[in-house]
């Protein structure tokens, strides 16, 4: 009998034995093509020797040094390289152990920044519905995933939310994509005015919405308008690239697609590529200077921030992504994958939308393509797809609640950047069989 507390107590999980490139092999020898990176984490696959060697080497030197007493060479080197590549005026890096911690740190930093510069009345955070920013209480409060929030609502700090930029569901008849994007972006200004023009500290959003919506990028011009509104009202722009960043959408930082730079940026997942738990919060020099010239202390922290072995892994991953050119593979591979998905599912009666950027792709499943009617959530179609895919030897990331936290099903794909062409076909073939099986189980085939 296991004494592990699993995510789902009724799940019967295979035992992961070892990794082999893009595959995880279980203890029975069955191979699973990891087409989702677990949760958009394993961008280098599961057996990258350069990264494991870097971690091993650092462990031979020193495994851990608390940042209240020391900095470390791998932390300094990784921060320097990230800032050299970062957009806009980002100038400082605060290392953490994962995405939720990065977002939590960003919310606290936004608040402390305004306290330090003499604007303590700025206390409100605005985010978007159908977003996901993490599972710590602050990050969960910022997130707009109603299903994840529901039972913890009494514990959550009150934060404001506006509509997402979700063109497939939100665009009105006769409205251009650009006009739609401007309309939903302008909700931010309306909300700032409702809360008080000098009382909002930050707006937080994912450049490409990950697990909650299924690889939904904003339309052209949306984030430029958001940036204008933030600048007009003195609001900090926090971009959450925990899932969509680190090359996942074709550029190292996802916001480069939108031509904007944030005041605070959160990364994780692909930064460590699964080889070590690591995330980071990046902020501008102006924000850092406010702390340095004020109290001098960012009133936050966790035991394992700046962990030397984790930073060594991050440095090796970044070398693979940039110096070894793996990020350059993402756009052409993503386009090739999208072409295959369109060929196989583009006219499928139960696939309403195929979307995404780079190696971050989503398929939305619908009962009716014309009306975009979702399946009855009682079918738990997304769970059926996941299990059918695992039976086929394919890892994908289906989720429910795409529309409103209750209704709607989608499948998220986030395969590693080391894919070969034959594996693109393997993904498509196995996913096709899994969707067919799941639809039959739901009585829709």
Helices and strands as residue ranges (DSSP letters): E 16-20, E 23-26, E 31-34, H 37-40, H 49-61, H 73-85, E 90-96, H 99-116, E 124-128, H 137-142, H 146-149, G 150-155, E 160-162, H 167-170, H 177-195, E 200-205, E 208-209, E 216-217, H 222-233, E 236-240, G 254-258, E 264-267, G 269-271, E 279-284, H 285-292, H 308-318, I 319-323, H 327-345, E 351-357, E 360-365, G 377-379, H 381-392, E 394-395, E 397-400, E 409-413, H 421-441
